Amino acid sequence: PIKSFELIYAESGLYQDSTGLPIIYTDYTNDIFVGDTINTYWKNNFNERLYRGDTIIFDRIICSPDGKKNFMCKTLKVIIK
């Protein structure tokens, strides 16, 4: 069972630089969750804003397979295609 994890959302956006030329910039947002589920705010956020090229990273995943010891799992990176 997963006890907690950190979610990092890397959202790519098209902006203009100081001369008016288009530039792609990535905005990062993160949140920490207790348990194995993201909350309603993030579910709605993904439904409204998730777009091709965005990345969702699940980091600092803590699991407890035997209920006694905690282990940190590898980072999971999901790129939206």
Beta strands, then each sheet from edge to edge (+ up, - down):
strand 1: 2-16
strand 2: 22-34
strand 3: 55-63
strand 4: 71-72
strand 5: 76-79
sheet 1: 2+ 1- 3+ 4-
sheet 2: 2+ 1- 3+ 5-
end
